[in-house]
């Protein structure tokens, strides 16, 4: 499993990036300042850093130059500084890639994987195909199979299903699901979760009114009812 360090002072953005990489099997270390970043780098063998340029206690550029004396693993700059000179500076001082905000989380993920491939790392970073009853979950390729046939899901339903399956029987409260699935929207109505759960059940359950897999734990939340291996 790769260890990825997310250095971003925007709490909502950091949480969103962290959540998505956790779902992809990374061990994630969020940091909001350079001081926190130094502590994590001292304690952990970090494989890759996503580094903002403008941080509360200093410049990501200066920090990159400093740690490049001892840290040889990849660094990807993620910043709102989109001037050509900034991009050139970031790459010249040791950055392996430079991504400007706003950005797509899917593109960020692929850029991270591409950089890791260039470094020739061979760790397993993504969950293998998981099996549960008649289901196979290929989360690396965002594909769900039931009895060998593909089930197409919109992004929100896919995120809910992935969260439930990868939690492997753990009971997830409604609040936990709301915060993890809609981490970038503080005003989402709780009813939205119920609607999406019901839609998801209609697509994967043989009898949605008596769900076998997406179990309701009354007064608490939901859990995945099948064995996962």
C-alpha positions as CSV (number, residue, x, y, z in Angstrom):
1,X,0.0,0.0,0.0
2,X,1.3,3.4,-0.9
3,X,1.6,6.2,1.6
4,X,0.5,9.5,0.2
5,X,0.9,12.9,1.9
6,X,-1.7,15.5,1.0
7,X,-0.4,19.0,1.9
8,X,-3.3,21.4,1.4
9,X,-4.6,24.1,3.9
10,X,-8.1,24.1,2.5
11,X,-9.8,21.6,4.9
12,X,-12.7,20.7,2.7
13,X,-10.5,20.2,-0.4
14,X,-7.9,18.2,1.7
15,X,-10.7,16.0,3.1
16,X,-12.1,15.4,-0.4
17,X,-8.8,14.4,-1.9
18,X,-7.9,12.2,1.1
19,X,-11.2,10.4,1.0
20,X,-10.9,9.6,-2.7
21,X,-7.3,8.2,-2.3
22,X,-8.4,6.2,0.8
23,X,-11.1,4.6,-1.3
24,X,-8.5,3.6,-3.9
25,X,-6.4,1.8,-1.3
26,X,-3.8,4.4,-0.4
27,X,-2.7,5.1,3.2
28,X,-3.4,8.8,3.4
29,X,-1.7,11.4,5.6
30,X,-3.3,14.9,5.5
31,X,-1.4,18.0,6.5
32,X,-2.5,21.6,6.5
33,X,0.8,23.3,7.2
34,X,4.5,22.8,6.4
35,X,5.2,22.2,10.1
36,X,2.7,19.3,10.1
37,X,4.3,18.0,6.9
38,X,7.8,17.9,8.4
39,X,6.5,15.9,11.3
40,X,4.8,13.4,9.1
41,X,7.9,13.0,6.8
42,X,10.1,12.5,9.8
43,X,7.8,9.7,11.2
44,X,6.6,8.0,8.0
45,X,8.1,6.6,4.9
46,X,6.0,8.6,2.4
47,X,5.9,7.4,-1.2
48,X,4.4,10.5,-2.8
49,X,3.5,14.1,-1.8
50,X,0.8,16.3,-3.2
51,X,1.9,19.7,-2.3
52,X,0.1,23.1,-2.4
53,X,2.3,26.1,-3.2
54,X,0.7,28.8,-0.9
55,X,0.5,27.5,2.7
56,X,-0.1,29.4,5.9
57,X,3.5,29.0,7.2
58,X,5.5,29.2,4.0
59,X,6.0,28.4,0.3
60,X,5.6,25.0,-1.2
61,X,8.3,25.9,-3.7
62,X,10.8,26.7,-1.0
63,X,9.8,23.6,1.0
64,X,10.3,21.4,-2.1
65,X,13.8,22.8,-2.6
66,X,14.6,22.1,1.0
67,X,13.4,18.5,1.2
68,X,14.8,17.6,-2.3
69,X,18.2,17.4,-0.5
70,X,17.0,14.2,1.2
71,X,13.6,13.2,-0.2
72,X,13.8,11.5,-3.7
73,X,10.2,10.2,-4.1
74,X,7.7,12.0,-6.3
75,X,6.2,15.4,-5.5
76,X,3.2,16.8,-7.4
77,X,2.3,20.4,-7.0
78,X,-1.4,21.2,-6.7
79,X,-2.1,24.9,-6.7
80,X,-4.1,27.9,-8.0
81,X,-0.9,29.4,-9.3
82,X,-1.3,28.8,-13.0
83,X,1.2,31.2,-14.6
84,X,3.6,29.7,-17.0
85,X,6.5,30.9,-14.8
86,X,5.1,29.1,-11.8
87,X,4.7,25.8,-13.7
88,X,8.3,26.0,-15.0
89,X,9.6,26.9,-11.5
90,X,7.7,24.0,-9.9
91,X,9.2,21.5,-12.4
92,X,12.7,23.0,-12.3
93,X,13.0,22.7,-8.5
94,X,12.1,19.0,-8.4
95,X,8.4,18.7,-8.9
96,X,7.3,15.6,-11.0
97,X,4.0,17.2,-12.1
98,X,2.1,20.4,-11.7
99,X,-1.7,20.5,-11.5
100,X,-3.7,23.7,-11.3
101,X,-7.0,24.3,-9.5
102,X,-9.8,23.7,-10.3
103,X,-9.1,20.1,-11.2
104,X,-10.8,16.8,-11.6
105,X,-10.2,14.2,-8.8
106,X,-10.2,11.5,-11.4
107,X,-7.5,13.2,-13.4
108,X,-5.5,13.9,-10.2
109,X,-5.7,10.2,-9.4
110,X,-4.5,9.2,-12.9
111,X,-1.6,11.7,-12.8
112,X,-0.5,10.3,-9.4
113,X,-0.6,6.7,-10.7
114,X,1.3,7.8,-13.8
115,X,4.1,9.4,-11.7
116,X,4.3,6.3,-9.5
117,X,4.6,4.1,-12.6
118,X,7.4,6.3,-13.9
119,X,9.2,5.7,-10.6
120,X,8.9,2.0,-11.1
121,X,7.1,1.3,-7.8
122,X,5.5,-2.1,-7.5
123,X,3.4,-1.8,-4.4
124,X,-0.2,-2.8,-4.5
125,X,-2.2,0.4,-4.3
126,X,-5.7,-0.5,-5.4
127,X,-8.0,-3.1,-4.0
128,X,-8.1,-6.4,-6.0
129,X,-11.4,-7.6,-7.4
130,X,-13.6,-8.2,-4.4
131,X,-16.2,-10.9,-4.4
132,X,-19.5,-11.1,-2.4
133,X,-22.1,-13.6,-3.4
134,X,-23.0,-13.2,-7.0
135,X,-21.1,-9.8,-7.1
136,X,-17.6,-8.9,-8.3
137,X,-16.3,-5.4,-7.6
138,X,-13.4,-4.1,-9.7
139,X,-13.0,-0.8,-8.0
140,X,-9.7,-0.1,-9.9
141,X,-11.7,0.1,-13.1
142,X,-14.9,1.3,-11.5
143,X,-16.8,-1.7,-12.7
144,X,-19.5,-3.8,-10.9
145,X,-20.6,-7.2,-12.0
146,X,-23.6,-9.3,-10.9
147,X,-23.5,-12.9,-12.2
148,X,-21.0,-11.8,-14.8
149,X,-23.1,-8.9,-16.1
150,X,-22.0,-5.3,-15.7
151,X,-24.1,-3.0,-13.6
152,X,-23.9,0.7,-14.5
153,X,-24.1,3.1,-11.6
154,X,-24.0,6.9,-11.5
155,X,-21.1,8.4,-9.4
156,X,-23.1,8.9,-6.2
157,X,-24.5,5.4,-6.1
158,X,-21.1,4.0,-7.0
159,X,-19.5,5.8,-4.1
160,X,-22.1,4.6,-1.6
161,X,-21.7,1.0,-2.8
162,X,-17.9,1.2,-2.7
163,X,-18.0,2.6,0.8
164,X,-20.4,-0.1,2.1
165,X,-18.5,-3.0,0.4
166,X,-15.0,-1.9,1.4
167,X,-16.2,-1.4,5.0
168,X,-16.8,-5.2,5.1
169,X,-19.7,-5.5,7.3
170,X,-19.0,-2.5,9.5
171,X,-22.2,-0.5,10.3
172,X,-21.9,2.9,8.8
173,X,-24.1,5.6,10.3
174,X,-26.1,7.9,8.1
175,X,-24.0,10.8,9.1
176,X,-20.8,8.9,8.2
177,X,-22.1,8.2,4.7
178,X,-23.4,11.7,4.2
179,X,-20.0,13.2,5.2
180,X,-18.0,10.8,3.1
181,X,-20.1,10.7,0.0
182,X,-21.0,14.4,-0.1
183,X,-17.8,15.7,1.6
184,X,-17.8,18.9,-0.5
185,X,-21.4,19.9,0.2
186,X,-22.3,20.9,3.7
187,X,-25.9,21.5,2.8
188,X,-27.0,18.2,1.3
189,X,-30.3,17.0,2.7
190,X,-30.3,13.7,4.6
191,X,-33.2,12.6,2.4
192,X,-30.7,12.4,-0.6
193,X,-29.0,9.4,1.1
194,X,-32.3,7.5,1.4
195,X,-33.2,8.3,-2.2
196,X,-29.8,7.0,-3.5
197,X,-29.9,3.9,-1.3
198,X,-33.3,3.0,-2.7
199,X,-32.2,3.5,-6.3
200,X,-29.1,1.4,-5.6
201,X,-31.2,-1.4,-4.1
202,X,-33.4,-1.5,-7.2
203,X,-30.3,-2.0,-9.3
204,X,-28.5,-4.7,-7.3
205,X,-31.0,-6.5,-5.1
206,X,-33.2,-9.4,-6.4
207,X,-36.0,-8.1,-4.1
208,X,-35.4,-4.4,-3.1
209,X,-38.1,-4.6,-0.5
210,X,-36.3,-7.3,1.3
211,X,-32.6,-6.4,0.7
212,X,-30.0,-9.1,1.1
213,X,-27.0,-6.9,0.7
214,X,-27.6,-3.3,1.6
215,X,-29.0,-3.8,5.1
216,X,-30.7,-1.1,7.1
217,X,-29.7,-1.0,10.7
218,X,-32.7,0.8,12.1
219,X,-31.9,3.9,14.1
220,X,-28.2,3.7,13.1
221,X,-27.4,3.4,9.4
222,X,-26.5,0.7,6.9
223,X,-24.1,-2.1,6.3
224,X,-23.1,-4.6,3.5
225,X,-24.8,-7.9,4.3
226,X,-22.6,-10.2,2.3
227,X,-19.3,-11.8,3.0
228,X,-16.4,-10.0,1.2
229,X,-13.3,-11.7,0.0
